[in-house]
Amino acid sequence: MSAPNQKIVAVIVTYRPNPELLMRNFQALAPQVAEIVVVDNSDDATQAESVRQLFAGREQVHYLWNQGNQGIAFALSAGIRFAEQLGADWVLTMDQDSVLPDHYVAVLTEDVRAYGDRAVSIGTPFVSASHRFADTRSGGPVKLLITSGNLIRVDAVKQAGYFRDEFFIDYVDFDLSLRLRKLGYLLIETHRISFNHQLGNATRKTLFGKAFSCTNYSPLRFYYMSRNRIVFFKENIWFDPALVFRCAADMCKETLKMLIGEEDRKKKVTAILSGIRDGLLGRMGKYNGRF
């Protein structure tokens, strides 16, 4: 099953979006897909109405409000299920703060054909804070793909079981990537195109003449990252131990950069340790505590 001549629907998840950036996202995306599903995790009706009004009168856009923040995994699954009702064969999952270049979808649909029916998900490198993130040197099969800018086949997502609500946020894309690979499917990265994607409130720091990037995520975000990683590690250590060790090393590097270059370090360390504890104990879902 190849992407060309099949219906592609985009799913954008929003939560307290920057209206100008969200509209840039929409304007770049609209000419490239058949329809767009906006799934809004706004906390209250007033906030939700402000997002809905951005798309008022646009027949191409379908707006869904989750009656509160249900997490990105829940929102993505809701968007994909709605896209199924619209007859979508493929969905393009998007973050609210990513802006695609022209012909992005056309490149992905063309490149995914070369890998046959086993290829069910294709993405590209992305640029954040002037740094380019890529898993391969020249493209091809990869172990993981991020949510934003990912073109994914609907029937494969259904078979894998959609996104995992209990993760709430963080590692929901990596978790689905592994579940797709366990079913024998291929994930592809093409280097013929890329896009800009914002990672937190990224800033550049320098230590002993060496530059590095800090995401400046909130303590709550560090909690979800550490908790979901622990669960991801436990569930995939025997399937792909090299990947698990690579992700664990990334976790250590991010923690070290936070300790060196960010504020609220005590709260963030507390959040990380709480996340590790809850991941080991299997306490999942939305975290209602405070840091």
Residue frames relative to the residue before (quaternion, step in Angstrom):
aa qw qx qy qz dx dy dz
M 1.0000 0.0000 0.0000 0.0000 0.00 0.00 0.00
S 0.0788 -0.8220 0.5639 0.0130 3.60 -0.48 1.12
A 0.6253 -0.6177 0.3509 0.3228 3.53 -1.17 0.68
P 0.6189 0.5623 -0.3834 0.3922 3.66 0.86 -0.76
N 0.8246 0.2041 -0.1964 0.4898 3.57 -1.15 0.80
Q 0.6232 0.4698 -0.3680 0.5054 3.56 1.20 0.39
K 0.5784 -0.6284 0.4035 0.3282 3.54 -1.18 0.55
I 0.1223 -0.7802 0.6128 0.0289 3.54 -0.90 1.05
V 0.0551 -0.7846 0.6173 -0.0164 3.54 -0.81 1.11
A 0.3114 -0.7484 0.5566 0.1821 3.58 -0.92 0.89
V 0.1492 -0.7551 0.6321 0.0896 3.56 -1.18 0.70
I 0.0605 -0.7888 0.6117 -0.0035 3.57 -0.68 1.15
V 0.1910 -0.7639 0.6068 0.1085 3.58 -0.82 0.99
T 0.0926 -0.8132 0.5743 0.0198 3.58 -0.82 1.03
Y 0.0900 0.7515 -0.6520 0.0458 3.52 -1.28 0.64
R 0.8122 -0.1773 0.0555 0.5530 3.57 -0.40 1.28
P 0.1132 0.8508 -0.5072 0.0773 3.60 0.80 0.97
N 0.4773 -0.5621 0.5762 0.3525 3.50 -1.39 0.27
P 0.4193 -0.7527 0.4326 0.2656 3.64 -0.35 1.16
E 0.6580 0.5148 -0.3186 0.4478 3.59 0.94 -0.86
L 0.6833 0.4757 -0.2884 0.4729 3.58 0.90 -0.90
L 0.6282 0.5326 -0.3328 0.4593 3.59 1.03 -0.75
M 0.6698 0.4836 -0.3092 0.4710 3.60 0.96 -0.77
R 0.6009 0.5286 -0.3608 0.4789 3.60 1.09 -0.60
N 0.6068 0.5460 -0.3312 0.4733 3.55 1.08 -0.80
F 0.6874 0.4934 -0.2763 0.4557 3.56 0.82 -1.05
Q 0.6870 0.5048 -0.2935 0.4325 3.58 0.81 -0.99
A 0.6552 0.4873 -0.3105 0.4867 3.58 1.11 -0.65
L 0.7062 0.4915 -0.2469 0.4457 3.55 1.06 -0.78
A 0.6041 0.6412 -0.3514 0.3171 3.58 0.92 -0.94
P 0.7130 0.4427 -0.3002 0.4534 3.68 0.79 -0.80
Q 0.6932 0.5346 -0.2618 0.4064 3.59 1.22 -0.39
V 0.7620 0.2790 -0.1592 0.5623 3.61 1.25 -0.27
A 0.6164 -0.5698 0.3983 0.3697 3.55 -1.27 0.39
E 0.7929 -0.0685 0.0926 0.5984 3.57 0.88 -0.97
I 0.2666 -0.7542 0.5836 0.1398 3.56 -1.30 0.41
V 0.1568 -0.7581 0.6277 0.0818 3.56 -0.97 0.94
V 0.1402 -0.7716 0.6180 0.0551 3.58 -0.69 1.13
V 0.0793 -0.7918 0.6055 0.0108 3.57 -0.59 1.17
D 0.1547 -0.8441 0.5133 0.0130 3.53 -0.38 1.32
N 0.2071 -0.7834 0.5800 0.0835 3.56 -0.83 1.08
S 0.1993 0.8168 -0.5199 0.1509 3.60 1.16 0.50
D 0.5381 -0.6718 0.4261 0.2785 3.55 -1.08 0.86
D 0.8221 0.0866 -0.0062 0.5627 3.60 1.01 -0.75
A 0.7042 -0.5036 0.3174 0.3871 3.52 -1.33 0.38
T 0.6274 0.5437 -0.3423 0.4400 3.60 1.02 -0.73
Q 0.6634 0.4940 -0.2892 0.4818 3.53 0.93 -0.91
A 0.6468 0.5269 -0.3111 0.4553 3.55 0.98 -0.88
E 0.6499 0.5258 -0.3175 0.4476 3.57 0.96 -0.85
S 0.6335 0.5301 -0.3390 0.4503 3.60 1.03 -0.72
V 0.6492 0.4849 -0.3183 0.4921 3.59 1.07 -0.67
R 0.6447 0.5352 -0.3238 0.4393 3.58 0.91 -0.90
Q 0.6543 0.5325 -0.3129 0.4364 3.58 0.99 -0.85
L 0.5604 0.6034 -0.3950 0.4071 3.59 1.11 -0.51
F 0.7804 0.3183 -0.1480 0.5174 3.56 1.09 -0.73
A 0.3327 0.7661 -0.4916 0.2463 3.58 1.25 0.19
G 0.8200 0.2439 -0.1902 0.4816 3.57 -0.94 0.92
R 0.5997 0.5358 -0.3716 0.4640 3.59 1.24 0.00
E 0.3230 -0.7980 0.4805 0.1674 3.57 -0.22 1.30
Q 0.6063 0.5806 -0.3483 0.4171 3.58 1.16 -0.53
V 0.7214 0.4515 -0.2234 0.4751 3.57 1.20 -0.58
H 0.1360 -0.7508 0.6429 0.0670 3.55 -1.06 0.89
Y 0.1775 -0.8154 0.5477 0.0595 3.57 -0.63 1.16
L 0.0338 -0.7831 0.6209 -0.0083 3.58 -0.89 1.01
W 0.1425 -0.7714 0.6139 0.0879 3.57 -0.92 0.92
N 0.3589 -0.7711 0.4964 0.1738 3.57 -0.84 1.01
Q 0.4611 -0.7021 0.4310 0.3295 3.60 1.29 0.21
G 0.7906 -0.1102 0.0452 0.6006 3.56 1.12 0.72
N 0.6255 -0.5501 0.3980 0.3845 3.54 -1.31 0.18
Q 0.0743 -0.8250 0.5601 -0.0141 3.55 -0.31 1.31
G 0.6063 -0.5608 0.3549 0.4380 3.58 1.28 0.04
I 0.5993 -0.6067 0.3880 0.3495 3.54 -1.14 0.62
A 0.6163 0.5556 -0.3593 0.4271 3.61 1.02 -0.69
F 0.6509 0.5056 -0.3050 0.4772 3.59 0.90 -0.94
A 0.6768 0.5065 -0.2911 0.4478 3.57 0.91 -0.97
L 0.6497 0.5125 -0.3223 0.4596 3.60 0.93 -0.82
S 0.6663 0.4962 -0.3055 0.4653 3.57 0.91 -0.89
A 0.6329 0.5224 -0.3273 0.4683 3.59 1.02 -0.80
G 0.6587 0.5134 -0.3022 0.4595 3.56 0.99 -0.84
I 0.6653 0.4949 -0.3032 0.4697 3.58 0.97 -0.84
R 0.6378 0.5141 -0.3319 0.4678 3.60 0.98 -0.76
F 0.6419 0.4956 -0.3251 0.4864 3.59 1.04 -0.73
A 0.6306 0.5295 -0.3311 0.4609 3.58 1.00 -0.79
E 0.5846 0.5610 -0.3615 0.4614 3.60 1.10 -0.67
Q 0.6600 0.5107 -0.3042 0.4593 3.58 0.93 -0.90
L 0.6612 0.4888 -0.2936 0.4876 3.57 1.18 -0.58
G 0.5557 -0.6354 0.3769 0.3814 3.58 1.30 -0.05
A 0.3321 0.7704 -0.4904 0.2360 3.59 1.20 0.41
D 0.2850 -0.7230 0.6054 0.1716 3.53 -1.14 0.79
W 0.7695 0.1197 -0.0463 0.6256 3.55 1.17 -0.73
V 0.1588 -0.7525 0.6258 0.1299 3.56 -1.22 0.53
L 0.2453 -0.7184 0.6293 0.1666 3.52 -1.20 0.65
T 0.1889 -0.8028 0.5570 0.0981 3.60 -0.40 1.20
M 0.0576 -0.8254 0.5600 -0.0433 3.54 -0.86 1.06
D 0.3575 -0.6549 0.6156 0.2535 3.52 -1.27 0.58
Q 0.6167 -0.5865 0.3832 0.3590 3.57 -1.19 0.50
D 0.7562 0.3996 -0.1996 0.4782 3.59 1.14 -0.59
S 0.5394 0.5767 -0.4293 0.4384 3.59 1.17 0.53
V 0.1298 -0.7833 0.6054 0.0555 3.57 -0.99 0.87
L 0.2729 -0.7978 0.5219 0.1292 3.58 -0.61 1.16
P 0.4613 -0.6481 0.5212 0.3092 3.58 -1.17 0.54
D 0.6629 -0.4669 0.3894 0.4370 3.56 -1.29 0.18
H 0.8411 0.2154 -0.1697 0.4663 3.56 -1.23 0.67
Y 0.3213 0.7688 -0.5040 0.2273 3.61 1.20 0.25
V 0.7024 0.4610 -0.2743 0.4678 3.58 0.76 -1.03
A 0.6250 0.5462 -0.3416 0.4409 3.60 1.00 -0.76
V 0.6431 0.5153 -0.3209 0.4667 3.59 1.00 -0.80
L 0.6737 0.4975 -0.3039 0.4541 3.57 0.89 -0.91
T 0.6737 0.4932 -0.3083 0.4558 3.59 0.90 -0.87
E 0.6438 0.5096 -0.3233 0.4705 3.57 1.08 -0.65
D 0.7233 0.4705 -0.2590 0.4340 3.57 0.84 -0.98
V 0.6198 0.5620 -0.3604 0.4124 3.60 1.04 -0.64
R 0.5684 0.6257 -0.3819 0.3737 3.61 1.15 -0.56
A 0.6261 0.5904 -0.3425 0.3770 3.58 1.02 -0.76
Y 0.7212 0.4550 -0.2389 0.4646 3.58 1.17 -0.49
G 0.5209 -0.6859 0.3947 0.3201 3.59 1.24 0.13
D 0.7784 -0.3948 0.2487 0.4199 3.52 -1.37 -0.12
R 0.5784 0.5892 -0.3863 0.4111 3.62 1.17 -0.34
A 0.6297 0.5218 -0.3368 0.4666 3.60 1.18 -0.45
V 0.0040 0.8423 -0.5353 0.0632 3.58 -0.38 1.25
S 0.7768 0.2150 -0.1169 0.5803 3.59 1.25 -0.12
I 0.0468 0.8038 -0.5894 0.0663 3.58 -0.82 0.98
G 0.0171 0.7858 -0.6164 0.0469 3.54 -1.01 0.91
T 0.3786 -0.7096 0.5517 0.2209 3.54 -1.33 -0.17
P 0.6105 -0.4732 0.4389 0.4590 3.59 -1.25 0.03
F 0.1493 -0.7718 0.6057 0.1233 3.57 -1.24 0.32
V 0.3490 -0.7260 0.5623 0.1870 3.53 -1.29 0.50
S 0.0870 0.7734 -0.6225 0.0829 3.57 -0.89 1.01
A 0.8376 -0.0112 -0.0379 0.5448 3.58 -0.84 1.03
S 0.6886 -0.5172 0.2530 0.4408 3.56 0.98 1.02
H 0.6182 0.5117 -0.3637 0.4731 3.60 1.24 0.22
R 0.2907 -0.7635 0.5550 0.1563 3.58 -0.91 0.93
F 0.1821 -0.7932 0.5772 0.0665 3.55 -0.75 1.12
A 0.1592 0.7748 -0.5943 0.1453 3.57 -0.72 1.10
D 0.3917 -0.7308 0.5128 0.2225 3.57 -1.11 0.67
T 0.7733 0.2209 -0.1344 0.5789 3.58 1.20 -0.40
R 0.5769 -0.6022 0.4247 0.3524 3.57 -1.22 0.41
S 0.8362 0.1122 -0.0204 0.5365 3.58 0.94 -0.82
G 0.6611 -0.5046 0.3101 0.4606 3.58 1.24 0.21
G 0.4520 0.6659 -0.5169 0.2918 3.54 -1.32 0.30
P 0.7686 -0.3263 0.2396 0.4953 3.60 -1.21 -0.31
V 0.0694 -0.7883 0.6113 0.0095 3.56 -1.04 0.87
K 0.5590 -0.6254 0.4390 0.3221 3.54 -1.30 0.26
L 0.8016 0.1331 -0.0243 0.5823 3.58 1.16 -0.66
L 0.0388 -0.7550 0.6504 0.0738 3.53 -1.28 0.46
I 0.4304 -0.6867 0.5182 0.2731 3.57 -1.04 0.77
T 0.6707 -0.5148 0.3577 0.3964 3.57 -1.26 0.37
S 0.7318 0.4677 -0.2679 0.4171 3.55 0.65 -1.11
G 0.8302 0.1743 -0.1550 0.5064 3.55 -0.88 1.00
N 0.5095 0.6545 -0.4062 0.3834 3.58 1.25 0.33
L 0.1852 -0.7575 0.6200 0.0865 3.56 -0.75 1.10
I 0.0399 0.8376 -0.5322 0.1168 3.55 -0.45 1.23
R 0.4748 -0.6978 0.4695 0.2593 3.55 -0.98 0.91
V 0.5072 -0.7011 0.4165 0.2789 3.56 -0.74 1.10
D 0.6779 0.5000 -0.3246 0.4302 3.61 0.82 -0.87
A 0.6285 0.5280 -0.3387 0.4598 3.60 1.12 -0.59
V 0.6263 0.5218 -0.3334 0.4737 3.59 1.04 -0.75
K 0.6388 0.5204 -0.3217 0.4665 3.58 0.98 -0.83
Q 0.6664 0.5063 -0.3034 0.4556 3.56 0.93 -0.89
A 0.6890 0.4773 -0.2750 0.4710 3.59 1.02 -0.81
G 0.5468 -0.6466 0.3835 0.3687 3.59 1.20 -0.40
Y 0.5584 -0.6289 0.3804 0.3846 3.61 1.17 0.58
F 0.6702 -0.4551 0.3753 0.4504 3.55 -1.33 -0.22
R 0.5057 -0.7015 0.4414 0.2394 3.54 -1.14 0.73
D 0.3859 -0.7806 0.4454 0.2084 3.56 -0.19 1.34
E 0.6725 0.5411 -0.3125 0.3967 3.58 0.91 -0.89
F 0.5728 0.5713 -0.3887 0.4409 3.62 1.24 -0.26
F 0.2604 -0.8070 0.4774 0.2303 3.57 1.28 -0.55
I 0.7315 -0.2719 0.2125 0.5881 3.60 0.55 -1.16
D 0.7750 0.3156 -0.2817 0.4694 3.56 -1.21 0.64
Y 0.8500 0.0715 -0.1356 0.5040 3.49 -0.93 1.14
V 0.3934 0.6996 -0.5062 0.3157 3.62 1.17 0.27
D 0.6645 0.4896 -0.2983 0.4793 3.60 1.08 -0.71
F 0.6568 0.4962 -0.3177 0.4707 3.59 0.96 -0.82
D 0.6196 0.5439 -0.3382 0.4538 3.58 1.02 -0.77
L 0.6770 0.4686 -0.2955 0.4846 3.61 0.90 -0.88
S 0.5941 0.5735 -0.3600 0.4341 3.59 1.02 -0.74
L 0.6938 0.4681 -0.2779 0.4714 3.57 0.87 -0.94
R 0.6520 0.5085 -0.3274 0.4573 3.59 0.96 -0.76
L 0.6243 0.5133 -0.3344 0.4848 3.60 1.09 -0.62
R 0.6620 0.5014 -0.3072 0.4647 3.58 0.95 -0.85
K 0.6296 0.5371 -0.3326 0.4522 3.59 1.05 -0.70
L 0.6550 0.4826 -0.3013 0.4972 3.58 1.24 -0.44
G 0.5927 -0.6080 0.3455 0.3995 3.57 1.32 0.04
Y 0.5002 0.6636 -0.4233 0.3609 3.59 1.25 0.17
L 0.3981 -0.7000 0.5456 0.2318 3.55 -1.33 0.40
L 0.1965 -0.7176 0.6560 0.1270 3.53 -1.23 0.72
I 0.1521 -0.8247 0.5439 0.0299 3.57 -0.78 1.05
E 0.1410 -0.7460 0.6431 0.1000 3.54 -1.16 0.72
T 0.1290 -0.7812 0.6070 0.0684 3.56 -0.80 1.03
H 0.2782 -0.7811 0.5422 0.1360 3.57 -1.01 0.86
R 0.4434 0.7021 -0.4594 0.3154 3.59 1.19 0.26
I 0.7860 0.1006 -0.0498 0.6080 3.58 1.27 -0.22
S 0.0420 -0.7826 0.6193 0.0474 3.61 -1.22 0.35
F 0.2347 -0.7739 0.5718 0.1377 3.59 -1.26 0.00
N 0.5062 -0.6248 0.5014 0.3194 3.54 -1.33 0.26
H 0.0317 0.7906 -0.6066 0.0773 3.54 -0.90 1.01
Q 0.3309 -0.7741 0.5145 0.1629 3.57 -0.76 1.07
L 0.1597 -0.7664 0.6177 0.0743 3.57 -0.86 1.04
G 0.8169 -0.1564 0.0731 0.5504 3.56 -0.23 1.27
N 0.6214 -0.4573 0.4236 0.4746 3.55 -1.12 -0.77
A 0.0870 -0.8778 0.4695 0.0372 3.51 0.70 1.20
T 0.0125 -0.7694 0.6386 -0.0082 3.54 -1.11 0.86
R 0.3872 -0.7087 0.5400 0.2372 3.55 -1.18 0.56
K 0.0829 -0.7844 0.6145 0.0146 3.55 -0.96 0.96
T 0.2156 -0.7625 0.5945 0.1369 3.55 -1.29 0.36
L 0.0069 0.7771 -0.6286 0.0301 3.55 -1.00 0.93
F 0.8363 -0.0647 -0.0124 0.5442 3.57 -0.65 1.18
G 0.7276 -0.4551 0.2271 0.4604 3.54 1.03 0.90
K 0.6424 0.4976 -0.3243 0.4844 3.59 1.28 -0.04
A 0.3105 -0.7700 0.5350 0.1562 3.57 -0.75 1.11
F 0.0564 0.7733 -0.6308 0.0290 3.54 -1.15 0.68
S 0.4264 -0.7149 0.5079 0.2216 3.54 -1.26 0.45
C 0.1666 -0.7569 0.6245 0.0964 3.57 -1.08 0.83
T 0.4019 -0.7367 0.4931 0.2292 3.58 -0.91 0.89
N 0.2093 -0.8090 0.5152 0.1906 3.60 1.17 -0.63
Y 0.1840 0.7836 -0.5608 0.1940 3.56 0.95 0.88
S 0.5657 -0.5862 0.4598 0.3535 3.55 -1.26 0.46
P 0.6561 -0.4859 0.3776 0.4369 3.62 -1.21 0.28
L 0.6351 0.5365 -0.3374 0.4415 3.60 0.98 -0.80
R 0.6470 0.5074 -0.3239 0.4681 3.59 0.99 -0.77
F 0.6289 0.5145 -0.3349 0.4770 3.59 1.03 -0.73
Y 0.5960 0.5596 -0.3602 0.4494 3.58 1.07 -0.66
Y 0.7003 0.4661 -0.2826 0.4609 3.58 0.74 -1.03
M 0.6285 0.5497 -0.3355 0.4362 3.57 0.98 -0.83
S 0.7168 0.4428 -0.2640 0.4695 3.57 0.80 -0.98
R 0.6479 0.5267 -0.3284 0.4415 3.61 0.92 -0.83
N 0.7229 0.4473 -0.2586 0.4588 3.56 0.76 -1.06
R 0.5952 0.5536 -0.3652 0.4538 3.57 1.11 -0.57
I 0.6342 0.5305 -0.3391 0.4488 3.59 0.92 -0.84
V 0.6605 0.4901 -0.3046 0.4804 3.59 0.92 -0.88
F 0.6317 0.5320 -0.3158 0.4671 3.57 0.99 -0.88
F 0.6517 0.5116 -0.3136 0.4638 3.60 0.94 -0.88
K 0.6685 0.5140 -0.3070 0.4412 3.59 0.84 -0.97
E 0.7399 0.4492 -0.2368 0.4411 3.57 0.90 -0.92
N 0.7940 0.3336 -0.1537 0.4845 3.60 1.12 -0.51
I 0.3780 0.7613 -0.4690 0.2400 3.60 1.25 0.00
W 0.7311 0.4040 -0.2502 0.4895 3.61 0.97 -0.74
F 0.6184 0.5417 -0.3510 0.4482 3.61 1.17 -0.44
D 0.7972 -0.0577 0.0766 0.5961 3.59 0.91 -0.92
P 0.1299 -0.8423 0.5183 0.0701 3.61 0.36 1.22
A 0.6167 0.5516 -0.3610 0.4303 3.62 1.01 -0.71
L 0.6583 0.4998 -0.3090 0.4705 3.58 0.98 -0.82
V 0.6387 0.5304 -0.3290 0.4500 3.58 0.94 -0.85
F 0.6723 0.4802 -0.3025 0.4752 3.59 0.92 -0.86
R 0.6205 0.5330 -0.3429 0.4618 3.58 1.08 -0.68
C 0.6755 0.4811 -0.2907 0.4772 3.59 0.93 -0.87
A 0.6229 0.5274 -0.3393 0.4677 3.59 1.07 -0.69
A 0.6340 0.5177 -0.3232 0.4748 3.57 1.05 -0.78
D 0.6272 0.5281 -0.3287 0.4687 3.59 1.04 -0.78
M 0.6280 0.5402 -0.3292 0.4532 3.57 1.02 -0.81
C 0.6601 0.4986 -0.3009 0.4744 3.58 0.98 -0.85
K 0.6528 0.5164 -0.3149 0.4562 3.59 0.97 -0.86
E 0.6667 0.5025 -0.3044 0.4586 3.58 0.93 -0.90
T 0.6335 0.5209 -0.3278 0.4690 3.57 1.05 -0.75
L 0.6543 0.5117 -0.3110 0.4618 3.58 0.96 -0.86
K 0.6566 0.4983 -0.3136 0.4714 3.60 0.93 -0.84
M 0.6183 0.5312 -0.3413 0.4679 3.58 1.05 -0.72
L 0.6711 0.5080 -0.2995 0.4492 3.59 0.91 -0.91
I 0.6969 0.4712 -0.2661 0.4706 3.57 1.09 -0.72
G 0.8696 0.2293 -0.0421 0.4352 3.55 0.75 -1.08
E 0.7048 0.4708 -0.2755 0.4536 3.62 1.19 -0.01
E 0.4925 -0.6294 0.5137 0.3121 3.54 -1.34 0.25
D 0.7823 0.3296 -0.2491 0.4662 3.59 -1.35 0.12
R 0.1564 0.8412 -0.5068 0.1052 3.56 1.08 0.72
K 0.6379 0.5401 -0.3444 0.4274 3.61 0.94 -0.81
K 0.6667 0.4923 -0.2992 0.4728 3.58 0.93 -0.90
K 0.6733 0.5030 -0.3030 0.4493 3.56 0.97 -0.83
V 0.6220 0.5139 -0.3410 0.4825 3.58 1.04 -0.68
T 0.6314 0.5247 -0.3267 0.4683 3.58 0.99 -0.83
A 0.6551 0.5142 -0.3058 0.4614 3.57 0.98 -0.88
I 0.6444 0.5230 -0.3180 0.4584 3.59 0.96 -0.86
L 0.6792 0.4837 -0.2906 0.4693 3.57 0.87 -0.94
S 0.6330 0.5179 -0.3272 0.4733 3.59 1.06 -0.74
G 0.6451 0.5241 -0.3117 0.4604 3.55 1.04 -0.80
I 0.6350 0.5166 -0.3253 0.4734 3.58 0.98 -0.83
R 0.6433 0.5258 -0.3186 0.4563 3.58 0.94 -0.90
D 0.7147 0.4534 -0.2693 0.4595 3.59 0.76 -1.03
G 0.6103 0.5443 -0.3506 0.4564 3.58 1.10 -0.62
L 0.6622 0.4969 -0.2961 0.4764 3.56 0.99 -0.84
L 0.7240 0.4294 -0.2337 0.4866 3.57 1.07 -0.77
G 0.4638 -0.7065 0.4259 0.3229 3.57 1.29 -0.18
R 0.3966 0.6934 -0.4996 0.3351 3.59 1.14 0.59
M 0.0171 0.8445 -0.5292 0.0806 3.55 -0.22 1.29
G 0.5860 0.5923 -0.4337 0.3430 3.56 -1.32 -0.19
K 0.7449 -0.3782 0.2981 0.4617 3.55 -1.33 -0.25
Y 0.3292 -0.7357 0.5623 0.1848 3.56 -0.95 0.95
N 0.1735 -0.8276 0.5308 0.0565 3.57 -0.66 1.12
G 0.5158 0.6377 -0.4239 0.3841 3.58 1.25 0.16
R 0.3836 -0.6998 0.5466 0.2538 3.56 -1.32 -0.18
F 0.2265 -0.7560 0.5980 0.1398 3.54 -1.24 0.56
